[in-house]
């Protein structure tokens, strides 16, 4: 597991979402509501020292744990 994946996983756990990073689980199946999704995004911003543009704040664009890891990697570059 990469450092980014670990930070993203910690962010998930911090807001009460527990996923197995080896399974490509849909976020819609584990995120209770939009408040939880926004809380997750804010937690990721803080843990990964990035700023997520508004266009990423969509569960359709970020539908899995791996999608989020890819976004963080892209925004960290």
trRosetta pair geometry for C-beta under 8 A, 3 or more apart (Angstrom, degrees):
i j d omega theta_ij theta_ji phi_ij phi_ji
1 5 4.6 -125 -170 91 88 130
1 6 5.6 108 132 -59 117 85
1 9 7.6 -16 -172 -9 143 144
1 21 6.6 66 -113 93 120 159
2 5 4.6 99 53 6 77 103
2 6 7.0 -138 97 -5 43 86
2 69 7.8 114 57 -166 118 123
3 6 5.6 -54 -150 35 32 113
3 7 6.4 31 153 -18 65 105
4 7 5.7 -55 -149 37 32 110
4 8 6.3 31 154 -18 66 107
4 48 6.8 49 -137 -123 78 119
4 69 5.8 113 125 -155 108 84
4 72 5.2 165 -166 106 115 124
4 73 5.6 72 167 -72 174 82
4 76 6.9 -127 -101 -3 126 158
5 8 5.7 -54 -145 38 31 111
5 9 6.2 33 154 -20 65 107
5 21 6.1 83 -179 -155 114 150
5 69 5.3 12 -94 -122 73 133
6 9 5.7 -54 -146 37 29 112
6 10 6.4 31 154 -19 64 105
7 10 5.7 -52 -148 36 31 111
7 11 6.5 36 150 -23 63 104
7 44 7.7 100 134 -140 95 67
7 47 4.7 164 -175 141 98 113
7 48 5.1 122 132 -79 142 84
7 72 7.4 -174 85 174 117 160
8 11 5.5 -52 -152 32 33 116
8 12 6.6 39 149 -21 64 100
8 44 6.2 22 -119 -120 71 106
8 47 7.7 166 -76 95 33 134
8 48 7.2 23 -67 -60 71 128
8 65 7.0 128 134 -169 127 84
8 68 5.5 144 -153 116 133 112
8 69 5.2 -114 5 -85 166 77
8 72 6.0 -146 -71 -4 115 154
9 12 5.6 -48 -153 31 35 115
9 13 6.5 30 152 -15 65 106
9 19 7.5 -127 -127 64 81 91
9 21 5.8 -53 -86 -61 122 124
9 65 7.7 37 -86 -160 74 125
10 13 5.7 -56 -147 41 33 110
10 14 6.1 43 151 -30 65 106
10 47 6.1 174 87 -146 111 152
11 14 5.5 -50 -147 28 30 118
11 15 7.0 8 160 -1 61 104
11 40 6.3 95 145 -161 102 69
11 43 4.2 146 -155 122 92 108
11 44 4.5 69 -168 -77 167 65
11 47 4.9 -138 -71 22 103 149
11 48 7.6 -37 -49 -24 140 100
12 15 6.7 -78 -161 44 28 93
12 17 4.4 -87 -173 83 84 100
12 18 7.0 134 134 -91 109 27
12 19 5.8 -64 169 18 158 104
12 40 6.6 23 -103 -135 54 112
12 65 7.2 -16 -68 -117 149 105
13 16 7.6 50 -172 -73 34 15
13 17 7.0 -103 -75 66 28 56
13 18 6.2 53 -105 -93 77 72
14 43 5.1 172 83 -154 132 144
14 47 7.7 -180 -2 -54 152 136
15 36 6.1 134 156 -160 123 78
15 39 4.8 142 -127 118 133 113
15 40 5.0 -116 37 -79 160 71
15 43 5.6 -138 -39 -15 112 154
16 36 7.5 -82 64 -138 104 115
17 30 5.3 100 -152 142 103 114
17 31 6.5 -11 -102 -87 139 65
17 36 7.1 117 -54 171 116 119
17 40 6.6 1 12 -94 142 126
18 30 7.8 -135 56 -162 46 135
19 23 7.3 -135 178 67 86 95
19 25 5.3 -147 -143 48 111 135
19 30 6.1 180 -76 52 101 176
19 65 5.3 -174 116 -67 152 137
20 23 4.4 52 82 17 108 106
20 25 7.0 101 47 -20 77 124
21 65 5.8 -137 -122 134 65 150
24 64 5.1 -7 -170 -154 81 146
24 65 7.2 -141 -132 39 48 92
24 66 6.0 -32 -119 2 93 124
25 29 6.0 -108 177 65 95 126
25 30 6.2 47 138 -18 129 127
25 64 6.7 142 73 -138 41 85
25 65 6.6 48 51 -13 84 109
26 29 4.7 91 74 -3 90 104
26 30 7.7 157 92 5 54 85
26 63 5.7 -33 -141 167 81 91
26 64 6.2 -61 -105 -86 41 78
27 30 6.2 -79 -151 51 40 89
27 31 4.9 19 165 -11 86 119
27 37 7.3 85 155 -111 127 101
27 59 5.7 -141 92 -150 123 98
27 62 6.6 26 -1 122 157 80
27 63 5.8 -152 22 -169 101 35
27 64 6.3 -154 -26 -92 87 23
27 65 7.4 147 -70 -51 90 56
27 67 8.0 -85 -21 49 123 122
27 68 7.8 100 -70 -35 135 120
28 31 6.5 -49 -107 43 24 98
28 59 5.9 107 -73 159 85 133
28 63 6.9 -21 -15 -149 99 83
31 36 5.1 176 -164 100 81 118
31 37 5.0 57 -178 -71 145 85
31 40 7.0 -77 -114 -11 118 147
31 59 6.7 -145 60 -114 149 131
32 36 4.8 94 46 -8 87 152
33 36 5.3 104 55 8 64 100
33 37 7.3 -120 108 -3 38 91
34 37 5.3 -51 -148 36 40 116
34 38 6.2 39 154 -18 70 103
35 38 5.9 -54 -148 38 30 108
35 39 6.2 34 151 -21 64 108
36 39 5.5 -53 -145 37 31 115
36 40 6.4 37 152 -23 64 103
37 40 5.6 -53 -153 32 30 114
37 41 6.6 29 151 -18 63 104
37 57 7.8 115 134 -165 109 76
37 59 5.8 -75 -126 -69 149 106
38 41 5.6 -52 -150 35 35 112
38 42 6.4 34 153 -18 67 104
38 57 7.1 30 -104 -152 78 116
39 42 5.8 -54 -148 37 31 110
39 43 6.3 33 152 -20 64 108
40 43 5.6 -56 -148 37 30 113
40 44 6.3 31 154 -19 65 105
41 44 5.7 -53 -148 35 31 112
41 45 6.5 37 151 -22 64 102
41 52 5.6 -104 -173 54 106 158
41 56 7.6 150 -134 111 127 104
41 57 6.0 13 -105 -110 172 86
42 45 5.6 -49 -151 32 33 115
42 46 6.5 28 153 -14 64 106
43 46 5.9 -59 -150 39 31 108
43 47 6.0 20 158 -11 68 113
44 47 5.9 -59 -135 45 29 104
44 48 5.6 -4 174 9 67 120
44 50 7.5 -31 136 54 84 108
44 52 7.0 51 91 -43 113 135
44 68 6.7 -113 -111 -177 156 117
44 72 6.5 -116 180 -84 115 119
45 48 6.8 -74 -132 52 14 89
45 49 7.9 63 170 -103 50 8
45 50 5.8 -110 -132 75 59 66
45 51 6.2 47 -142 -108 113 37
45 52 5.6 -105 -79 -4 104 98
46 49 7.7 16 -175 -69 24 45
48 72 5.0 -85 -158 -150 165 121
48 75 7.9 78 126 85 130 114
48 76 6.7 -92 169 -76 109 116
50 72 6.2 -177 10 -140 155 72
50 75 4.5 83 -165 121 139 122
50 76 5.9 -81 -79 -75 125 71
51 75 7.4 -149 61 -179 49 129
52 56 4.9 -101 -180 69 101 136
52 57 6.8 114 126 -59 118 83
52 71 7.3 38 -125 151 106 126
52 75 6.7 -55 -98 -97 61 170
53 56 5.6 100 67 -1 71 101
54 57 5.6 -49 -161 16 48 117
55 58 7.3 -33 172 -5 45 117
55 61 7.3 103 147 -59 71 171
56 61 6.0 -133 -143 103 47 141
56 62 6.4 54 -180 -36 83 121
56 71 5.9 112 -145 -154 135 141
58 61 4.2 75 75 9 107 104
58 62 6.7 132 78 16 58 83
59 62 6.3 -70 -130 69 33 77
59 63 6.4 78 162 -98 65 61
60 63 6.4 0 -154 -66 25 102
61 67 7.3 165 136 170 54 134
62 67 4.7 170 -144 117 56 121
62 68 5.2 66 -163 -74 118 77
62 71 6.2 -35 -99 -24 113 148
63 67 5.6 86 42 -3 57 158
64 67 4.7 110 53 -2 72 100
64 68 7.4 -136 99 -1 46 83
65 68 5.9 -59 -160 35 34 110
65 69 6.5 34 147 -18 68 105
66 69 5.4 -49 -146 36 39 114
66 70 6.2 42 153 -21 67 103
67 70 5.7 -55 -150 37 30 113
67 71 6.4 32 151 -22 64 105
68 71 5.5 -50 -148 33 34 113
68 72 6.5 33 154 -18 65 103
69 72 5.9 -54 -149 36 31 109
69 73 6.4 33 152 -19 64 107
70 73 5.6 -54 -148 37 31 113
70 74 6.3 32 153 -19 65 107
71 74 5.7 -57 -148 38 30 112
71 75 6.1 18 158 -10 67 111
72 75 6.0 -61 -140 45 29 103
72 76 5.9 31 158 -25 65 113
73 76 5.8 -59 -143 34 25 112
73 77 7.0 39 155 -39 58 98
74 77 6.1 -47 -161 8 30 115
